Amino acid sequence: MSLQPDLTPRRRTTALLRGRGLTEGRAALADLSTRYLQLRPSALPDLSLAGGAAGAALVHAALHPVFPAAGHLARAERRLTQAVEQLGRGRVDPGLHAGVAGVGWVIAHLVGPPAEGGEDLCAPIDRALAVVLDRAPWTGPFDVINGLAGIGVYALERAPHPAAGPLVARVVRRLAETVKPQATGATWWSNPAWLPRSARRAHHPDWNLGVAHGVAGVIAFLGRAVAAAVDAPTTATARTLLEGAVAWLLSQELPTGAAGCFPWAVASGIPRAPARVAWCAGDPGIAAALHVAARSAGEPGWAQEATRIGLRAALRGVADAGVVDVGLCHGAAGNAHVFHRLHRATGDDRFADAARRWFARALAMRAPGRGVAGFRAYDPDPRGVLGWRSAPGFLTGAAGVALALVAATTDAEPRWDRALLLS
């Protein structure tokens, strides 16, 4: 397969990072480039976007324009081929970050629509996901990582292919069937069994507020679904769901004197305390998701709320942020990139300052000789036991750090972050 040729960024003289930060960022990026070229296929545990071959293809494609003679483009094609070849081997989850939809998303993102008469690599994925989405009643996750919203993110990336609209419509119908009206607005119930073992709680129900596993991710997807306007009934349903979800989310804000705006979830047994500063389940991710929905649906009031929430998050110090590692999901590079994206969306230099602080923190976390180019993840093992790992993946590993650094040191538009509903 051949990748789209329009992924080449130009080195810019006004990069987000400056001075020492820019020098250190470029040095780290050069080390990451070398390490990913040395990475063996066997080091990738599966086909997934989150931690496997599909995510590796994404980072190679982003590194190619920065190091054009290094061989990253060929490696991107190999890793994506590796992921596609694994699709037919055994059972694969349908989700975006761990399954079929994620491989399809990377194909749609990097390869694009098939040439006339050419093979459509996404067609089998479309058919498989249509079968999954036609199961009623829906009893699976609704979220971005594993569930409905993530499948919807794939469908949106598939556009303008004719298969995109029907898939988006199916996702919106399933979300409409599973929404739970509340005193203010509406939201979705999160079964703790859907969460990773390390994140489960022994209580019911969970009303998760975050992007990764909660309502904020659905809000960003629904906003983009409204903008996609696949058909009138789907658009109307998506807007109704979106308005209810935004109303419920904003009604959960903590008192003004709290250190942050939102808890990670609302349930009996969970203290109503500020969540950590993160994309996955914290104020930065909520602000960015709400901003995407606001721009997509033409709601300037929501954009003002998103900016306010994001700026409060930008002012929180590192000491009380709850950040221990570096990845995109809940680490320092993830915060840096979310604030960078909010700066690009709003033009507010306070977001740029926050992004630079978090990039400085991410670069200070490098441990030479450990992990991938010095970057490690504090991840659970298969039993759910947390510990420091050498992780080459996209969501919590070094691939995500590399992608964030490309965006901060070049003029590349980080379109890859649509997989995180950040744009």
N, C-alpha and C positions, 0 to 999 in steps of 0.2 A: 504494500500500500504506500501511497505517497501523501505527505502532509501538505497542508495549505501553505503557499509561499508568502502569505501576507502577515506572518508572525514576527517579522524582523523589526526590533526596536532600534532606535539610534541612540548612541551615547549622548547624554545631555550635559550641558554645563551648569544647569540649575537643578541638579538632582535634589531629592528631599534631604538626603544625608549630605553633610558638609564637613570640610576640614578633616579632623582625625576620624570622625565617624565614617566619612566616605572612604577614607583610606582603609580603615579596618573592615568596612563592609565589603569592599572590592577584594581585599585579601582573603576574607572568609569565603567569598563567592568563588574565587580561584581554587581554594582548597576543596570546596564542595564539588566543583566541576571535575577535578582530578579524581576524587573519591567515587563519584557516580560513574565515571568512565571505567573504574576498576571494579565496580560492583558486579558480583556474579549473579546470574539469574536465580540461582538456588538461595540467595539471601533474601529473595522476595517470597513471602510465605504463601501468596495466593494471587488471584487475578485482580484484586480490588483496587478501587480508587484510593481508599483510605490508607492502605499499607502495602499494597502489592504492585503488580506489574503495570496496571493502568495508571496509577499515580506516578510510577517511575517514568512512564512515557511522557506524562505531562511536564515533569521537571526537566527531562532531557530536551523537550521542544522549547522550553523557556530559556535553557542555557545555550542552545545552539546560536542564537543571534549575538550573544555576548562573547562566545568563544567559537566563532564560525568555522575554524579549521580543526577543531578538536575531535569531531566525529559524533557530536551529540544528536544530530538529525538522524543518522543511521541507527543510533541506539534507541531513539524514540520509536522509530518504526519497528525495531526488533521487539521492544518491550510491549508495544501495542499488539503486535502479532502474537506474542506469547500470551497475552491476556485473552485474545480472541480464541486462540487454540484451546485454552482451558475451559471455555464456556460449555463445551459439550461433554466435559468429563465430570460426571457425578452431579449431585444436587448443588445448585447455586441459589442463594437468596436473591429476591428481586430488587433489593434496595439500592440506593444511590452510592453509599460509601462503602458497602461491603459486598455488593452483588452485581447483578446483571445490568441494572440501570446505570451504574457507575462506569462500566466498560462502554456501554452505549454512549454515555455523556462524553467520554474522552474521544471516542470515534467521531461523534458529531462535532466536537470542538476542534479537533486537530485535522480531521480528514475532510469534513464538510459533506455536502450533498454529493451523491455519486455522479460521475460523468455520464452523459447520455449513452445508454447501452452498457454501462459498467455495472459491476456488482455493488449492490446496496448492502453493506455489512450490517447495517442497523435493522434491516427488514425482519430477520428472525427475532431480534430483541423486541421490536414493536409487537410482533405477534404473541410472543411469550408474555409480555407485560399486559397486553389486552386481555388474555385469558385470566391472568391473576386479578386484574381489576374488575372483571365481570363476575367474580364470586361475590354473592350477596347472601346474607348480610356480611359486611366487612367486619372482621374480628381482629385484624392485625394492627400494627402501629400506624399512626398518622404522621409521624415526624419526618424530618429531613434526612437523618442518618439512615434509617432502616425502612421508612414507611411511605405513606401516600405523598406527602409533600416532596420527598426526594425523587420519587418516580415522576412527579410533575416537573421538577427541575430538569430532568432528562428530556421530557417531552418538549419543554420550551426551548432547550438547546437544539432539538431536532428541527425546529422551524427554519425555513419555510416548507419543509417537506410535508406532503399531504397527510402523513401519518401523525403529525404533531397535534393538530387540532382535536381529533377524536380521543387521543390519549389524555390531553388536558381536560377535556370534557368528562371523561370517565373519573379522573381524580377528583374533580370538583363535585361530581355526584356522590362519590363515596364520602367525601368530607361533609357534605350536606346531610348524609344519612347518619353520621356519627357525632355531629356537633351536639353539645350539651348546653341548653339555655341556662343562664344564671340570672341572679337578681339584676345585675348590670351586664348587658351583652351576652356573649356566649363563648365557649371554649371547648376543648377536647380533653377527655380523661386519659391519663397515661398509666397504663398497667405497669407496675414496677417490674414485672417479669420481662417486659420488653427492653429494659435498660441493661447495660453491662453489669455483670455481677458486682463489680466494685462500686457501682453507683446505686444499687438497690436499697430500698428502705422497707422495713417490715410494717407497712401501714397502707391503708386504702382510704379514699382514693388519692392519687397525686394529680395536682393541676400544675403542670410544669410550664414555667414562663419562658424558658430559653429558646435559642435558635436551633440547637442541635436536636433536642428531644421534646420541644415544647411549642407553645402557641406563637412565639415570635417568628419561628421559621415558617409556620403556616401563613402568618400575616404577610411575610415577604413574598412567598409563592403566590398567594391570592392577589396581591397587588400586581405582580407580573402577569398573572392570568387575566386580570381585568384589562391591562394594557394590550395583551395579545388579541383580545376580542375575537375568539375563535368562532363563536356564534352568539346570537342574542340571548338565548336562555342561559347558556353557561356564563356569559359575562354578567348577567343580572344576578344569578345565584352567587357567583364569586364575590360580587360587590356587597351583597347582603351579608354573606359570611364574614367578609373582611371588616365591615363596619362593626358588626357584633364583636369580633375578636379584638379589634383595637379598643373598643369601649371597655371590654372586660380587662384587658391588659393594663390600661391606664388606671383603672379602678383599684388595681393591686399595689399601687405605689406606696412606699413606706412614708412615714411622717417626715416633714422637712428637716428635722434635726438629725436624721439617720445619716450614716457615713456614705450610703449609696441609695439608689432609687428603688431597686427591686430585690426581693428574695429570689432564690433559684426555683422555688416551688411553693405552692400553698396547699397545706394539708394539716390535719391534726397530728401533733407530734413533731412538727418542723417549726423551729423558732422563726418568727418573722424578722429575720436579720438580713442585712445586705449580702447578696451573693458575691463570690470572688469576681475580680475584674477579668473578664474573659469573653471570647466570642461565643462559646457554647452555651453558657448559662449565666451571663452577667450583663451589666449595663451597657458595655460597649457593643456587644452583639445585638442587644435589644434596640439600641439607638440606630445602628446601621440598618437592621431589618426594617424598622419603622420608617426610616428615611427612604429606603427602596420602595416600600409600599406607597409612601406619600407621593413620590415623584411619579410612580407608575400610574396611580389612580387619580392624580391631580388634586391632592389634598394638602394645601399649604399649611393648614393648622397642624396637621400631623407632623409635617417637616419641622415646624417650630418646636414641637414637643420632642422630636427626635434629637434636634440640636441641643436643646436644654439638657436632656438626659445624657447625651454624649459628653457635653462639657463638664457635667458633674463627675462623670467617670474619669475624664482626663485629669481632673485635679486630685484624684485619690493618689496617695503616696504608695510607693512600692512595698513599704513595710506592712500595710494592712490590705494589700491587694489579693493575697492568697495565691500568688503565682510562684511555683517552685521549679518549673522547667521552661522550655523554650518554644514548643510547637505551636502550630496555628490554632488548635482547638482550645486550649486553655493556658497557653504559655506566653512568654514575653514577645516573641516574634509575631504571634497572633494578635496581641494587643497593638503592637506597633503597626501592623498592616491595617487593622480596623480603623485606627485613628488616622492613618495615612489616607485610607479610602474616604473617611468622613471629611478630611481636609479637601480632597479633590472634589467632593460633592458640594461642599459649602463655601470653600474659599477662606474659611476661618483659620487664621494662623495659630490659634491656640491648639487646634487639632494637630497641626504640623509639629508644634513644640512637643506635644505629648507623644507623637509617633517617634520623634528623635530620641526622647528619653527612654522609651521602651526598646528601641533598637540598640541603644547603648547598653541597656540591661541585658538584652539577648546576647550581644557580642561579649559582654563580661562573663556570661555563663559558659563560654567555651572552655572545655577541659582538654588541653592538647594531649593527643595520644589515646583519647577515649571516644567512644561513640563513632559518629560519622563526621569527620573533619572537626572533631571536638564537641559536637552537639549530641546530647543524650536526651532521652525521654524518660519521664517518671511514669511508667505504664504498668498496668496489671498483667500478670502472667495468665495462662489459661484457667488457673484456679481463682483468679481475682486478687492475687497478692501483689500489692504495689511494690515497685523497685526500679532502680535505674537500669535502662535498657539501651542497647545500640539499635536505633530504629531508623531505617531508611525511608519510611513511609511519608505520605502526604499530610495526613491529618494531625498526627502528634509527633512526627519524626522530622528528619533533616531536610527532606524534600520540600516541605512547607516553608522551612526557614530559607532555603535557596530561592523559592518563588517570591517570598516577601522581599528578599534582598535585591533580586532583579528589579522589582518595581521601585525600590527606593534608590537605586543607583543608576538607573537608565530612564529613558522616556517611554518605556513600554507601558501600554495600557494593560493592566492586569486582568484581562478578560477571564482568566482561569478562576477568579474568585466568584464567578457566577455559581460555581459548585458549592459555595458557602453562602449564597444569597446575599453577597455584599455589593452587587452591582447588577 
